[in-house]
Amino acid sequence: MNTSTSPAAMLLRRLRRLSWGSTAVQLFILTVVTFGLLAPLACHRLLHSYFYLRHWHLNQMSQEFLQQSLKEGEAALHYFEELPSANGSVPIVWQATPRPWLVITIITVDRQPGFHYVLQVVSQFHRLLQQCGPQCEGHQLFLCNVERSVSHLDAKLLSKYVPVANRYEGTEDDYGDDPSTNSFEKEKQDYVYCLESSLQTYNPDYVLMVEDDAVPEEQIFPVLEHLLRARFSEPHLRDALYLKLYHPERLQHYINPEPMRILEWVGVGMLLGPLLTWIYMRFASRPGFSWPVVLFFSLYSMGLVELVGRHYFLELRRLSPSLYSVVPASQCCTPAMLFPAPAARRTLTYLSQVYCHKGFGKDMALYSLLRAKGERAYVVEPNLVKHIGLFSSLRTTFIPVFSRVSRNAFLKLATSQRFKYRSLYLDMVACRYFTVYCC
């Protein structure tokens, strides 16, 4: 066989004919430099990027996150300690019209001391309501305490300023004595109680159910105003069962079993592909318009936005309330859920018909009802709340899930002199109560 005509020899001759000015060589170099050098250097500290170097940054970032959470908890405590108490029956934190347009119900239980999650949430809502001014006169803060014991000191403090519904006040209910009621079912029943109390107490147009470790973003009220008064007047959105204001950042990538996400990803390629091709043709002085180059830049841009992290590109939508997107909801999770009043009443009926257990929490129960009852639900992107919780109110075993904090960083902080609550450390060592609460 003549070696000069072999496939390997022909490929070698073609490679030799390639020059630095060749389109293929230039695009290959661009790919190597982008994904092998520039993107890793720029994104190695981005937690939700594929380029994130966990073994380099996780412990330090976890330490900083825990310390910052403690500082913000202390600041929230001082905020309410310095705030004058109510002199009458009307709390001074916020008083809406007799029939509020939106009730913001914060569901709280007694979590680990020091972080003051519920104080962080309520203080942020109070500050944002003050900034909002007359536009938010129809908004009402409402605290729903579902802690069985009387040890929830933060809820007692907030009762001076915010209307409070105490589920177990003056009752002998003790779900711990009933083996048939697990923690997941109890959480669902607590949720039903708080939603029902909000409707009965205020009869609002909308109820925003917020868990006590979901701090609102700065833009939450302008965005909700735009969504509810403009976007949700559209027929396909009007009768939605609920609108989620949060979806975990770790689940926001394009490579996800959600058809709408894939369509969006393809759309990114169709938009950026021709644009990058035009820029390349201009700078490389290439004549005409090459479809293979368009295809390359479409795939190039799709790969780049996925590896850098869709979460960070979603942040660009915060420039204006009209840029926020509303897409079909998925099953996880429930830190902040908005219910129109008629839909809230349907939700109460639906939830009374299901029983929650491990592997089937209230978020999955709500999601399963969509198909069973022919309902629709949506999620707003980017998130309108930040999930700051580190300790699950449900699980009593250590769950080694990588999220915002590492075990080593927690141990380091828990044993430091400035960390006052040693019971937190003992629970961690015993693997009884500490968990990375990601949903």
C-alpha positions in Angstrom: 0.0 0.0 0.0 1.3 3.4 -0.9 1.8 5.3 2.3 1.6 8.7 0.5 -2.1 8.0 -0.2 -3.0 6.7 3.3 -5.6 8.6 5.3 -3.0 9.5 7.9 -0.7 11.0 5.3 -3.5 12.9 3.7 -4.5 14.3 7.1 -0.9 15.3 7.8 -0.6 17.1 4.5 -3.8 19.0 5.2 -2.6 20.1 8.6 0.6 21.3 7.2 -1.3 23.5 4.7 -3.1 25.2 7.6 -1.7 28.6 8.6 -2.2 31.0 11.4 -4.6 32.9 9.1 -6.8 29.9 8.6 -10.3 30.2 10.0 -10.2 26.7 11.5 -6.9 27.4 13.3 -8.1 30.8 14.7 -11.4 29.3 16.0 -9.5 26.4 17.6 -7.1 28.8 19.3 -10.1 30.9 20.5 -11.7 27.8 22.0 -8.5 26.7 23.8 -7.8 30.2 25.2 -11.4 30.8 26.2 -12.2 27.4 27.9 -8.7 26.5 29.0 -7.4 29.8 30.2 -9.6 32.9 30.4 -12.8 31.4 31.7 -11.1 29.3 34.4 -9.1 32.4 35.6 -12.2 34.6 35.6 -14.7 32.2 37.2 -12.8 30.0 39.6 -14.3 31.8 42.6 -17.9 31.8 41.2 -19.7 29.2 43.4 -22.4 28.3 40.8 -19.9 27.9 37.9 -18.5 24.7 36.6 -15.1 26.4 36.8 -15.4 26.9 40.6 -12.4 25.4 42.4 -14.0 23.9 45.4 -10.9 22.6 47.1 -9.3 26.1 46.9 -12.1 28.3 48.0 -14.9 26.4 49.8 -13.5 26.5 53.3 -12.7 30.2 53.2 -16.0 31.2 51.5 -17.9 29.0 54.0 -16.1 30.8 56.9 -16.9 34.2 55.5 -20.6 33.2 54.9 -21.1 32.0 58.4 -19.4 35.0 60.0 -21.5 37.4 57.8 -24.7 35.6 58.7 -23.9 36.0 62.4 -23.1 39.7 61.9 -26.4 40.3 60.0 -28.3 38.4 62.7 -26.8 40.6 65.4 -27.5 43.7 63.3 -31.2 42.7 62.9 -31.5 42.1 66.7 -30.1 45.6 67.4 -32.5 47.0 64.8 -35.5 45.9 66.7 -34.0 46.6 70.1 -33.6 50.2 69.1 -37.0 50.4 67.4 -39.7 51.9 69.7 -42.3 49.5 70.9 -46.0 49.8 69.9 -48.0 51.8 72.4 -51.4 50.4 71.3 -52.8 47.4 69.5 -51.5 48.6 66.2 -47.9 47.6 65.6 -45.6 50.3 64.3 -43.6 48.2 61.9 -46.2 48.3 59.2 -50.0 48.8 59.0 -51.8 48.4 55.8 -55.3 49.4 54.8 -58.2 47.5 56.5 -58.2 45.1 53.6 -54.7 44.8 52.4 -53.8 44.0 48.8 -50.9 41.8 49.7 -50.2 40.0 53.0 -46.6 39.0 53.6 -46.8 36.0 55.9 -43.5 34.9 57.5 -43.6 31.3 58.8 -41.2 30.8 61.7 -39.9 28.1 64.0 -37.2 28.4 66.7 -33.9 27.7 64.9 -30.4 27.6 66.2 -29.4 30.7 68.2 -27.2 33.4 67.0 -28.2 33.8 63.4 -31.7 35.4 64.1 -33.0 34.4 60.7 -36.5 35.6 61.2 -35.2 39.0 62.5 -33.1 39.4 59.4 -36.2 38.6 57.2 -38.6 41.0 59.0 -36.1 43.8 59.3 -35.4 43.7 55.6 -39.1 43.6 54.7 -39.6 46.6 57.0 -36.8 48.6 55.4 -38.0 47.8 51.9 -41.6 48.8 52.8 -40.4 52.1 54.1 -38.5 52.7 51.0 -41.4 51.7 48.8 -43.6 54.4 50.4 -47.2 55.0 49.2 -46.9 52.3 46.5 -46.9 49.7 49.2 -49.6 51.1 51.4 -51.7 48.0 50.7 -49.0 45.6 52.0 -49.3 44.0 55.5 -46.6 42.1 57.4 -47.9 39.1 59.3 -45.8 36.6 61.5 -47.0 33.0 61.9 -45.3 31.2 64.7 -45.5 27.4 64.5 -43.0 26.6 67.2 -44.5 24.2 69.8 -42.4 25.4 72.7 -42.3 28.9 74.3 -38.6 29.3 73.7 -38.9 31.2 70.4 -37.5 34.5 71.7 -37.2 36.2 68.3 -40.9 35.6 67.7 -41.7 37.1 71.2 -39.6 40.2 70.3 -41.4 40.6 67.0 -44.8 40.4 68.6 -44.3 44.0 69.8 -44.2 45.2 66.2 -45.9 42.7 63.9 -49.2 40.9 64.2 -48.6 37.4 65.2 -50.6 34.1 64.9 -49.3 31.4 67.3 -50.5 28.0 66.3 -49.8 26.3 69.6 -50.7 29.2 72.0 -53.1 27.9 74.6 -53.3 24.4 73.1 -52.0 21.0 74.2 -51.1 19.8 70.7 -48.0 17.8 70.6 -47.2 16.1 67.4 -44.2 14.4 69.0 -46.6 12.1 70.8 -48.3 11.0 67.6 -46.0 8.5 65.7 -48.2 8.9 62.5 -47.3 12.6 62.2 -43.8 13.0 60.9 -41.9 16.2 60.5 -42.8 16.6 56.8 -46.5 16.2 57.5 -46.2 18.7 60.4 -44.5 21.2 58.2 -47.3 20.9 55.7 -49.9 21.3 58.4 -48.1 24.4 59.7 -48.1 25.8 56.2 -51.8 25.2 55.8 -52.5 26.9 59.2 -50.5 30.0 58.3 -52.0 30.3 54.8 -55.5 29.9 56.3 -54.8 32.4 59.1 -53.7 34.9 56.5 -56.9 34.6 54.5 -59.2 34.6 57.6 -57.5 37.6 59.3 -57.1 39.9 56.3 -59.0 38.6 53.3 -56.3 40.0 51.0 -56.0 39.8 47.2 -52.7 38.0 47.4 -50.7 36.1 50.1 -46.9 35.9 50.0 -45.8 32.9 52.1 -42.2 33.4 53.2 -40.1 31.0 55.3 -38.1 32.6 58.0 -34.8 32.1 56.3 -35.7 33.8 53.0 -34.5 37.4 52.9 -36.1 39.6 50.2 -34.1 41.1 47.4 -34.0 44.9 47.0 -36.2 44.8 43.9 -39.0 42.6 45.3 -41.8 45.1 45.6 -41.3 46.9 42.2 -41.1 43.5 40.5 -44.2 42.1 42.2 -46.1 45.3 41.4 -45.2 44.9 37.7 -45.9 41.2 37.6 -49.2 41.2 39.4 -50.7 44.4 37.8 -49.3 44.0 34.3 -48.0 40.5 33.4 -50.5 38.4 35.4 -53.4 40.1 33.7 -52.6 37.9 30.7 -55.0 35.0 30.3 -52.4 32.2 30.6 -51.1 33.6 33.9 -54.2 34.9 35.5 -55.4 31.7 37.1 -52.1 30.3 38.2 -52.1 28.3 41.5 -48.9 30.0 42.7 -45.9 32.0 41.7 -42.5 30.9 43.1 -40.1 33.6 44.0 -37.1 31.3 44.5 -35.4 28.4 42.8 -32.1 27.0 44.1 -29.1 28.5 42.2 -27.5 25.0 41.9 -30.6 23.9 39.8 -30.6 26.9 37.4 -28.2 25.4 34.8 -29.3 24.9 31.3 -28.5 21.2 31.4 -31.6 20.3 33.3 -34.7 18.2 32.5 -36.9 21.2 31.8 -37.9 21.7 28.2 -38.2 25.5 28.6 -34.7 25.7 29.8 -33.4 23.9 26.8 -35.3 26.1 24.4 -33.8 29.2 26.2 -30.3 27.7 25.8 -30.8 27.2 22.0 -32.2 30.7 21.8 -29.0 32.0 23.4 -27.0 30.3 20.7 -29.2 31.6 17.9 -28.8 35.1 19.2 -25.1 35.2 20.1 -24.0 32.9 17.2 -24.7 35.4 14.3 -23.6 38.3 16.5 -20.2 36.8 17.3 -19.8 35.7 13.7 -20.3 39.3 12.5 -17.7 40.5 15.0 -15.3 37.9 13.9 -15.7 38.5 10.2 -15.2 42.3 10.8 -11.9 41.8 12.8 -10.6 39.0 10.7 -11.4 40.8 7.4 -13.3 37.7 6.1 -15.5 38.2 3.1 -19.1 36.9 3.1 -21.0 35.1 5.8 -20.1 31.5 6.6 -22.8 29.2 8.1 -20.2 26.8 9.6 -18.7 29.7 11.5 -22.2 30.7 12.6 -22.7 27.2 13.9 -19.4 27.2 15.7 -20.1 30.5 17.5 -23.6 29.3 18.4 -22.2 26.2 20.1 -19.3 28.3 21.5 -21.7 30.8 23.2 -24.0 28.0 24.5 -21.1 26.2 26.1 -19.7 29.4 27.6 -22.9 30.5 29.3 -23.5 27.0 30.7 -20.0 26.6 32.1 -19.8 30.1 33.5 -23.2 29.6 35.0 -26.7 30.6 33.9 -27.3 32.0 37.3 -24.9 34.9 36.6 -26.4 35.8 33.3 -29.9 35.8 34.9 -28.6 38.6 37.2 -28.6 41.0 34.2 -32.4 40.9 34.3 -32.3 42.8 37.5 -31.8 46.0 35.5 -35.5 46.4 35.1 -38.7 44.8 36.5 -39.9 44.2 32.9 -36.9 42.1 32.2 -37.8 39.4 34.8 -39.0 36.2 33.2 -41.9 34.0 34.3 -41.5 30.3 33.4 -43.3 27.1 34.4 -42.4 26.0 37.9 -40.6 22.9 38.9 -41.0 21.0 42.2 -38.3 22.4 44.4 -38.6 24.6 46.7 -40.8 26.8 48.8 -38.9 29.6 50.6 -41.2 32.2 49.0 -44.6 31.4 47.3 -47.2 33.9 46.1 -50.8 32.8 46.1 -53.8 34.8 44.6 -56.6 34.5 47.2 -58.8 32.2 45.1 -55.8 30.0 44.4 -54.9 30.0 48.1 -58.3 28.6 49.0 -57.9 25.9 46.4 -54.5 25.1 47.7 -55.9 24.6 51.2 -58.3 22.1 49.9 -55.7 20.3 47.9 -53.2 20.0 50.7 -55.8 18.7 53.1 -56.1 15.7 50.7 -52.4 14.7 50.7 -50.1 13.2 53.3 -46.4 14.3 53.4 -43.5 12.1 54.4 -39.8 11.7 53.8 -39.2 12.1 50.1 -42.6 13.8 49.6 -42.5 17.2 51.3 -44.9 20.0 50.8 -43.0 21.3 47.7 -43.4 18.0 46.0 -47.0 17.8 47.1 -47.8 21.2 45.6 -46.1 20.3 42.4 -47.8 16.9 42.1 -51.2 18.7 42.4 -50.6 20.7 39.3 -51.0 17.8 37.0 -53.5 16.0 39.2 -55.8 19.0 39.4 -55.1 20.6 36.0 -53.5 23.7 37.6 -50.6 25.8 36.4 -47.8 27.4 38.4 -44.8 29.6 37.6 -41.5 30.7 38.9 -39.9 34.2 38.5 -36.3 34.5 37.4 -34.0 35.7 38.8 -34.8 35.0 42.4 -36.6 37.6 44.5 -35.4 36.2 47.8 -32.1 35.0 49.1 -32.1 31.7 51.0 -29.8 32.2 54.0 -30.8 29.1 56.1 -28.1 26.7 57.2 -30.1 24.6 59.6 -33.0 22.4 58.5 -36.2 22.5 60.6 -37.1 19.0 59.2 -34.1 16.7 59.0 -32.4 15.4 62.2 -29.4 13.7 60.5 -26.4 15.2 58.9 -26.8 15.4 55.1 -23.4 15.7 53.3 -24.7 17.9 50.5 -22.3 20.4 48.9 -23.9 23.8 48.9 -22.9 27.1 50.5 -20.9 25.9 53.5 -18.4 23.1 54.3 -18.2 21.0 57.5 -14.6 22.1 58.2 -15.5 25.8 58.0 -18.4 25.3 60.4 -16.3 23.4 62.9 -13.6 26.1 62.8 -16.2 28.8 63.4 -18.1 26.9 66.1 -14.9 26.3 68.2 -13.6 29.9 67.9 -13.8 32.2 70.8 -16.2 34.6 69.2 -18.8 31.9 68.5 -20.9 32.0 71.7 -23.3 29.1 71.1 -21.3 25.9 71.8 -24.5 23.8 71.6 -24.4 24.3 67.8 -21.0 22.6 67.8 -22.1 19.8 70.0 -25.1 19.1 67.7 -22.7 19.1 64.7 -20.4 16.6 66.3 -23.2 14.3 67.2 -24.5 14.6 63.7 -28.0 15.2 65.0 -29.2 18.7 63.9 -26.7 20.3 61.6 -27.3 20.1 57.9 -26.7 22.2 54.8 -30.3 23.3 54.2 -30.4 23.6 50.4 -34.1 23.4 49.8 
